[in-house]
Amino acid sequence: MTLKFRKASYDPGVVEFGNGSFAYLQPDGGWGFSNAGLVTDGGEALLVDTMFDDAHTRAMLDGFAKVSRAKIGTLVNTHHNGDHCYGNGCVGECEIVATVGAAEAMKHETPKGLAQFMKAAPKMGLTGEYLVHCFGDFDFENCSVRAPTTTFTGKTTRQVGGKTVELIEVGPAHTGGDALAFVPADKTLFTGDILFIDGHPILWAGPVGNWIAACDAIEAMDVETIVPGHGPVTDKAGVRRVKDYLVYVRDEAKKRHDAGMGALEAARSIALDDFAGWGDAERIAVNVATLYCEFGSKDTPSDAATMFGWMAQLWKDRA
């Protein structure tokens, strides 16, 4: 399988921060093109996330192997979405850590299910075209899945040589079990999908207040280097932009909900001019639907098939 990277304003591959911490970036940060992290010290290593399939995961591991020979003893999955965990089985024997919420969700959101979804895509019209656009670069038939071996709630830590890595649960937010991995000695933070940089966040779970609170918590940290789940390495200004988006969409959706507007109509009507340079704007359909449910709507759908259908419509509208 030939790996593909989409065009972006940053380069694919390993970024070294000069202190034994690294990131592996996959432009353009859109659907499935996630990031991973590596923390090393004293010949030991902790890996943050794997990729959406085996080929992309092996490319990431090969990239890290060129800059560090440290043995990966711990793998942290920041949440359950497949682009952060479907390649777990490609990593050698190690402890795999995730929140309780993420580990439970991994039992139900499997590559087998996504492979079946993709097989049905040719018969699904516009929604099928959109699914191929999102996920057509990945092989879900041969993913080396491995479940977490250790779960936690709240906070826990792991040692990597002389470094402490703090694992901090901040979900439910993007998903039901989001976590951050913070390396105080390196002033480096791996956020998983709490941060999408130059791409629209997607609110699968909520409540949105937890996600906003997570952004506030990051801003309060003594951190200089921030590796998002998708997009280029960022700083606290990038965090504020994500928070601004969440607050804006929440407030605009609330106005429309209170006025009796339907969720899809509301998503279509919210201006995104301040975020015009960000990719995957159609995700606002999911964000508004999730917010409507949070506001108390009883008739707003939330199933994946409907959500991808709605996003496909907005994707076509904005094409």
Secondary structure per residue as TSV (DSSP state, phi and psi in degrees):
chain	resnum	aa	ss	phi	psi
A	1	M	-	360.0	126.7
A	2	T	-	-86.5	122.3
A	3	L	-	-73.9	143.6
A	4	K	-	-119.6	140.2
A	5	F	-	-121.8	136.3
A	6	R	-	-80.1	162.1
A	7	K	-	-67.5	140.0
A	8	A	-	-159.3	172.1
A	9	S	S	-86.7	12.2
A	10	Y	S	-141.9	160.8
A	11	D	-	-89.1	149.8
A	12	P	-	-77.1	158.4
A	13	G	E	108.7	-160.9
A	14	V	E	-83.7	135.5
A	15	V	E	-115.1	126.6
A	16	E	E	-102.9	132.4
A	17	F	-	-97.5	-1.2
A	18	G	S	85.2	6.2
A	19	N	S	-133.4	20.9
A	20	G	S	88.0	5.0
A	21	S	E	-113.1	145.4
A	22	F	E	-140.4	160.0
A	23	A	E	-127.7	151.9
A	24	Y	E	-118.9	119.1
A	25	L	E	-109.9	141.0
A	26	Q	-	-123.3	98.1
A	27	P	T	-65.5	152.1
A	28	D	T	-93.3	15.6
A	29	G	-	82.2	4.5
A	30	G	-	-76.9	-161.9
A	31	W	T	-46.9	118.3
A	32	G	T	84.1	-18.7
A	33	F	-	-92.0	80.0
A	34	S	-	-96.2	175.7
A	35	N	-	-111.3	161.4
A	36	A	E	-134.6	166.6
A	37	G	E	-135.4	156.7
A	38	L	E	-137.4	127.4
A	39	V	E	-114.0	125.0
A	40	T	E	-129.0	151.2
A	41	D	E	-174.0	137.1
A	42	G	T	58.4	33.3
A	43	G	T	80.3	2.7
A	44	E	E	-109.0	157.9
A	45	A	E	-147.0	147.8
A	46	L	E	-122.3	127.5
A	47	L	E	-100.2	135.1
A	48	V	E	-106.8	105.6
A	49	D	-	75.4	151.8
A	50	T	-	-115.2	-171.8
A	51	M	-	-103.6	-173.9
A	52	F	S	-76.6	-22.1
A	53	D	S	-151.3	177.1
A	54	D	H	-66.3	-42.2
A	55	A	H	-60.7	-45.7
A	56	H	H	-70.1	-33.6
A	57	T	H	-67.6	-43.6
A	58	R	H	-63.4	-37.4
A	59	A	H	-62.7	-40.4
A	60	M	H	-64.2	-47.0
A	61	L	H	-63.2	-38.7
A	62	D	H	-63.5	-39.5
A	63	G	H	-63.0	-45.2
A	64	F	H	-66.7	-35.6
A	65	A	H	-63.1	-24.8
A	66	K	T	-75.2	-20.0
A	67	V	T	-113.3	-12.6
A	68	S	-	-152.4	135.7
A	69	R	-	-99.4	6.2
A	70	A	-	-62.1	141.1
A	71	K	E	-81.7	129.9
A	72	I	E	-77.5	111.0
A	73	G	E	-100.0	-20.3
A	74	T	E	-138.2	136.7
A	75	L	E	-119.4	126.1
A	76	V	E	-107.6	124.9
A	77	N	-	-97.6	118.4
A	78	T	S	-70.5	-22.4
A	79	H	S	-169.2	-175.4
A	80	H	S	-93.0	-10.4
A	81	N	S	-57.5	140.2
A	82	G	G	-60.0	-29.0
A	83	D	G	-73.2	3.3
A	84	H	G	-123.0	1.6
A	85	C	T	-152.1	-10.4
A	86	Y	T	-67.2	-16.2
A	87	G	T	-96.1	13.2
A	88	N	G	-53.4	-37.0
A	89	G	G	-69.2	-11.8
A	90	C	G	-79.3	-17.1
A	91	V	S	-84.1	143.6
A	92	G	-	-61.1	178.3
A	93	E	S	-55.6	124.1
A	94	C	-	-163.5	166.5
A	95	E	E	-76.8	135.6
A	96	I	E	-115.2	120.8
A	97	V	E	-114.8	136.3
A	98	A	E	-154.0	165.5
A	99	T	E	-68.6	160.5
A	100	V	H	-57.8	-42.6
A	101	G	H	-63.3	-41.9
A	102	A	H	-66.8	-43.9
A	103	A	H	-62.5	-39.7
A	104	E	H	-66.6	-42.0
A	105	A	H	-65.8	-31.9
A	106	M	H	-61.8	-25.7
A	107	K	T	-67.4	-23.2
A	108	H	T	-110.1	-27.7
A	109	E	S	-103.5	88.6
A	110	T	-	-109.2	159.0
A	111	P	H	-63.7	-29.6
A	112	K	H	-60.4	-43.4
A	113	G	H	-64.6	-39.5
A	114	L	H	-69.8	-36.4
A	115	A	H	-61.6	-41.1
A	116	Q	H	-65.7	-39.4
A	117	F	H	-58.9	-44.1
A	118	M	H	-70.0	-34.9
A	119	K	H	-62.8	-32.2
A	120	A	H	-81.5	-12.6
A	121	A	G	-53.8	-42.1
A	122	P	G	-60.3	-20.4
A	123	K	G	-100.2	7.7
A	124	M	S	-107.4	12.8
A	125	G	H	60.5	-134.3
A	126	L	H	-60.0	-40.1
A	127	T	H	-61.3	-39.7
A	128	G	H	-64.0	-41.3
A	129	E	H	-59.9	-40.3
A	130	Y	H	-68.2	-39.7
A	131	L	H	-60.9	-41.6
A	132	V	H	-64.6	-40.8
A	133	H	H	-57.1	-42.9
A	134	C	H	-76.2	-44.5
A	135	F	H	-123.9	7.4
A	136	G	T	-68.4	-12.0
A	137	D	T	-91.1	5.6
A	138	F	-	-123.3	151.3
A	139	D	-	-108.0	101.3
A	140	F	-	-90.6	-2.8
A	141	E	T	-78.2	-22.8
A	142	N	T	-130.5	41.4
A	143	C	-	-81.8	138.2
A	144	S	-	-92.5	79.5
A	145	V	-	-74.5	138.8
A	146	R	-	-144.5	130.4
A	147	A	-	-79.8	158.4
A	148	P	-	-57.8	144.8
A	149	T	S	-100.1	-18.1
A	150	T	E	-136.6	135.0
A	151	T	E	-123.6	160.0
A	152	F	E	-150.4	163.4
A	153	T	S	-128.0	155.4
A	154	G	S	74.2	-107.6
A	155	K	E	-137.1	151.2
A	156	T	E	-152.7	171.9
A	157	T	E	-135.0	158.8
A	158	R	E	-136.5	145.4
A	159	Q	E	-97.1	135.4
A	160	V	E	-125.8	97.9
A	161	G	T	60.0	-124.2
A	162	G	T	-91.1	1.2
A	163	K	E	-95.5	143.5
A	164	T	E	-101.0	132.4
A	165	V	E	-110.6	120.5
A	166	E	E	-93.4	124.8
A	167	L	E	-104.1	122.5
A	168	I	E	-125.4	116.3
A	169	E	E	-75.4	128.5
A	170	V	-	-124.6	-5.5
A	171	G	-	-86.4	173.6
A	172	P	S	-72.5	138.3
A	173	A	S	-153.2	-94.4
A	174	H	S	-59.8	-47.2
A	175	T	S	-129.7	-172.2
A	176	G	T	-78.2	-9.3
A	177	G	T	-145.4	48.1
A	178	D	-	-73.2	145.8
A	179	A	E	-142.3	153.7
A	180	L	E	-107.5	153.6
A	181	A	E	-122.6	113.6
A	182	F	E	-115.3	131.4
A	183	V	E	-115.2	90.4
A	184	P	G	-56.2	-39.5
A	185	A	G	-62.7	-30.0
A	186	D	G	-100.0	-3.8
A	187	K	T	50.9	42.6
A	188	T	E	-123.3	139.5
A	189	L	E	-131.7	132.8
A	190	F	E	-109.1	119.6
A	191	T	-	-101.5	-7.1
A	192	G	G	55.4	-150.9
A	193	D	G	-86.9	18.3
A	194	I	G	-66.3	-23.7
A	195	L	-	-125.4	125.4
A	196	F	B	-112.2	121.3
A	197	I	S	-106.6	127.0
A	198	D	S	66.4	19.0
A	199	G	B	-144.1	150.9
A	200	H	-	-71.9	128.8
A	201	P	-	-63.5	160.4
A	202	I	-	-130.2	123.0
A	203	L	-	-94.7	83.8
A	204	W	S	-72.4	-35.9
A	205	A	S	-117.1	-56.2
A	206	G	-	74.7	-178.1
A	207	P	-	-74.0	151.1
A	208	V	H	-61.7	-28.7
A	209	G	H	-60.5	-34.4
A	210	N	H	-65.9	-38.0
A	211	W	H	-68.1	-42.8
A	212	I	H	-62.3	-41.5
A	213	A	H	-63.5	-36.1
A	214	A	H	-63.2	-41.3
A	215	C	H	-61.9	-42.3
A	216	D	H	-61.4	-40.5
A	217	A	H	-64.2	-40.0
A	218	I	H	-64.0	-42.6
A	219	E	H	-61.1	-29.1
A	220	A	H	-82.4	-11.0
A	221	M	S	-77.6	153.5
A	222	D	-	-85.5	79.4
A	223	V	-	-134.3	141.9
A	224	E	S	-116.2	-36.1
A	225	T	E	-111.1	123.4
A	226	I	E	-124.7	119.6
A	227	V	E	-102.7	112.5
A	228	P	-	-79.1	169.4
A	229	G	S	-67.7	-30.4
A	230	H	B	-143.6	139.2
A	231	G	S	100.7	-178.2
A	232	P	S	-73.8	160.8
A	233	V	-	-57.7	142.7
A	234	T	B	-135.7	-169.6
A	235	D	-	-139.6	-166.5
A	236	K	H	-67.5	-23.8
A	237	A	H	-64.3	-38.2
A	238	G	H	-64.4	-38.1
A	239	V	H	-61.6	-44.1
A	240	R	H	-63.1	-35.4
A	241	R	H	-65.7	-40.6
A	242	V	H	-64.2	-44.2
A	243	K	H	-60.5	-43.2
A	244	D	H	-57.8	-41.6
A	245	Y	H	-61.8	-48.7
A	246	L	H	-61.9	-43.7
A	247	V	H	-64.5	-44.0
A	248	Y	H	-62.1	-50.1
A	249	V	H	-65.6	-39.6
A	250	R	H	-57.7	-48.5
A	251	D	H	-67.8	-40.5
A	252	E	H	-68.6	-38.5
A	253	A	H	-66.2	-38.3
A	254	K	H	-63.2	-41.3
A	255	K	H	-58.5	-44.6
A	256	R	H	-73.7	-36.7
A	257	H	H	-60.8	-46.8
A	258	D	H	-67.3	-24.5
A	259	A	T	-85.2	-2.7
A	260	G	T	85.6	13.8
A	261	M	-	-77.6	142.1
A	262	G	-	-67.5	157.8
A	263	A	H	-64.4	-45.0
A	264	L	H	-66.7	-41.8
A	265	E	H	-61.1	-41.3
A	266	A	H	-62.8	-44.3
A	267	A	H	-60.2	-40.4
A	268	R	H	-64.9	-30.7
A	269	S	H	-91.3	-12.0
A	270	I	S	-79.0	119.6
A	271	A	-	-70.9	135.5
A	272	L	-	-118.1	27.8
A	273	D	G	-57.9	-36.4
A	274	D	G	-70.0	-12.5
A	275	F	G	-125.0	30.1
A	276	A	T	-63.8	-26.4
A	277	G	T	-84.7	-1.5
A	278	W	S	-87.5	145.8
A	279	G	B	-82.3	164.5
A	280	D	-	60.3	46.0
A	281	A	G	-62.9	-23.2
A	282	E	G	-63.2	-14.6
A	283	R	G	-61.8	-15.3
A	284	I	H	-59.7	-24.0
A	285	A	H	-61.1	-44.8
A	286	V	H	-68.2	-42.2
A	287	N	H	-59.8	-44.6
A	288	V	H	-68.9	-41.3
A	289	A	H	-60.4	-44.5
A	290	T	H	-64.2	-41.3
A	291	L	H	-65.1	-40.9
A	292	Y	H	-59.2	-42.4
A	293	C	H	-62.7	-39.3
A	294	E	H	-65.3	-33.5
A	295	F	H	-75.6	-7.8
A	296	G	T	110.8	3.9
A	297	S	-	-63.3	134.5
A	298	K	S	-100.6	-13.3
A	299	D	S	-116.4	12.6
A	300	T	-	-89.1	122.4
A	301	P	-	-69.1	157.3
A	302	S	-	-139.8	2.3
A	303	D	-	-70.0	152.7
A	304	A	H	-61.4	-40.1
A	305	A	H	-61.4	-45.5
A	306	T	H	-66.3	-42.4
A	307	M	H	-62.7	-42.1
A	308	F	H	-69.8	-31.2
A	309	G	H	-64.6	-43.5
A	310	W	H	-63.9	-45.6
A	311	M	H	-62.4	-37.0
A	312	A	H	-60.7	-40.5
A	313	Q	H	-63.0	-45.4
A	314	L	H	-69.3	-34.9
A	315	W	H	-59.4	-45.1
A	316	K	H	-66.0	-42.9
A	317	D	H	-58.3	-37.8
A	318	R	H	-91.4	-5.7
A	319	A	-	-65.2	360.0
